[in-house]
Amino acid sequence: MNEGDMKEQQFKPYTPKQAMLMLANLDEMIPEKHLVRVVDEMIDRLDIVPLKR
């Protein structure tokens, strides 16, 4: 496959504190000390520049 054949990668924005249609946000729904908060923090720190090549 040639480089010209590849489409540019697009990432959808991830906003966990965004308000939802139910007038609640994920931050309110997840307990303060839940493990998913650690995972979320680690993902935010990932360098995705190499993935965009």
C-alpha positions in Angstrom: 0.0 0.0 0.0 1.4 3.4 -0.9 1.5 6.3 1.5 -0.8 8.2 -0.8 -3.4 5.5 -0.4 -3.7 5.9 3.4 -6.3 8.3 4.8 -5.3 10.7 7.6 -6.2 9.3 11.0 -8.9 11.2 12.9 -9.5 10.9 16.6 -12.8 11.8 18.2 -12.6 14.1 21.2 -13.0 12.5 24.6 -14.6 14.8 27.2 -15.6 12.8 30.2 -16.9 15.8 32.1 -19.2 16.8 29.3 -22.8 17.2 30.2 -25.1 14.4 28.9 -28.7 14.5 27.7 -29.7 13.2 31.1 -28.4 16.4 32.7 -25.7 14.4 34.5 -22.1 14.1 33.7 -19.7 11.1 34.0 -17.8 12.8 36.8 -20.9 12.8 39.0 -21.7 9.2 38.1 -18.3 7.7 38.9 -17.2 7.4 42.6 -14.3 9.6 43.6 -11.9 6.7 44.3 -13.0 4.4 41.4 -10.1 2.8 39.4 -11.5 4.2 36.2 -10.2 7.6 37.3 -6.6 6.3 37.4 -7.1 4.8 33.9 -8.5 8.1 32.6 -5.5 10.0 34.0 -3.0 7.6 32.4 -4.7 7.8 29.1 -4.6 11.6 29.2 -0.9 11.4 29.7 -0.2 9.1 26.7 1.8 10.6 23.9 -0.2 9.8 20.8 2.0 11.6 18.3 3.6 8.3 17.1 0.1 7.0 16.4 -0.6 9.9 14.0 2.3 9.0 11.6 
